[in-house]
Amino acid sequence: MSLMAYSFSSTISSHSWSNLPLDLLISITERLVVRSDRLSFRTVCSDWRSAVPRPKQLPWYSSHRPCVYDENHRNFILEHREIRIPITLHFHSHKTIFFLASNGWLLFITHHRSYYLLDPVSQQQHWLPHITRRKQRVGKHKSNNDSALVTAVVSMSRNGGLAVAGVAQVYNHMGDSIGQRFSYIEINGKEKSWHFSRKSCVNRMIRIIEGGGDEKRFYAVDENWGLYLLEAGPLMRWRRFNLMWPKHNSKMDDLETFHGKKGSNMYYCLGLREANDGSLELMGMLQIGMLTSGPEIPVLKVHPSGLRINTKDANVPCDKEWTDVKPSPYYQQCYFVPRL
């Protein structure tokens, strides 16, 4: 009896779970519809991880107000919502506040107005310098324009490089806002300094995301449906594109109403994301006075292959559709997706 038990044990140990056929692993992952199950599947071994495409880091949350970190329950309390994280964090100052979660990283603002980047799973952390932009004044003296991030995205390159690209609100020495500029910093380099675009953005920026496949290519959107292409680095370049769509199509025939130039009804752009097919999707909301209304939201879809910094034509064709608010991926949920 013991010999049979030994033989059975040897047979089991000789077949490693990591040696399962790739087609079988893919077949299993196609049946895992819950995000947490797919993430758990990826943690078993490298072969299993390669069988599951890295899930989209959505939804992510950006905060413009201070929030409280509850160390006992390991979550952030922000505007009556909770942002749950997998481990306990210990901050050196109670004035450190949560700013955003992006691509498995958490970004915080310290009481010194510097930035603290943390991967709570691996405990990897980076301190980012205060955002200032030097400007030459007329005369002998120089002044530094103070800046603060409005929105940002954490970017990871194929070779493990880490960077943060964002939109910074710039203030003069009197504390007055003088516009928004794209900002960029590489984390793993010897010199950690922020780079800024030379030109300011006229409209208020809503969101910035990575450009799939290109390490230093980013897309952003403003509240007036302007789409931006950003090439980051020491020389920051960007281009704003106007979205164009076919006429006589459903509910968007009235282009003036859609762009907010007619009456009090205005469609505001609320977000930007990369779809599964690689296209960019811009989401909006109809606002009447101070209230949003309607069970549906407009979505404009753009194919980024034709976007170029040096192109002469700033008009970009796009498709459009309407989708329900709550079932859509734009419906705001506040939780953290770990980077596995």
Sequence and secondary structure as in RCSB ss.txt:
>XXXX:A:sequence
MSLMAYSFSSTISSHSWSNLPLDLLISITERLVVRSDRLSFRTVCSDWRSAVPRPKQLPWYSSHRPCVYDENHRN
FILEHREIRIPITLHFHSHKTIFFLASNGWLLFITHHRSYYLLDPVSQQQHWLPHITRRKQRVGKHKSNNDSALV
TAVVSMSRNGGLAVAGVAQVYNHMGDSIGQRFSYIEINGKEKSWHFSRKSCVNRMIRIIEGGGDEKRFYAVDENW
GLYLLEAGPLMRWRRFNLMWPKHNSKMDDLETFHGKKGSNMYYCLGLREANDGSLELMGMLQIGMLTSGPEIPVL
KVHPSGLRINTKDANVPCDKEWTDVKPSPYYQQCYFVPRL
>XXXX:A:secstr
 HHHHHHHHHHHHTS GGGS HHHHHHHHTT  SHHHHHHHHTS HHHHHHS      S  B SS  EEETTTTE
EEETTEEEE SS    S TT EEEEEETTEEEEE TTS EEEEETTTTEEEEE   EEEEE SSS EEEEEEEEE
EEEEEE TTS EEEEEEEEEE TTS EEEEEEEEEESSSS    EE SS BSS EEEEEE TT TTEEEEEETTS
 EEEEE SSS EEEEEEEE  SS GGG  HHHHTT SSSEEEEEEEEEE TTS EEEEEEEEETTEE  SEEEEE
EE GGG  TT S  EEE EEEEEESTTSTTS         
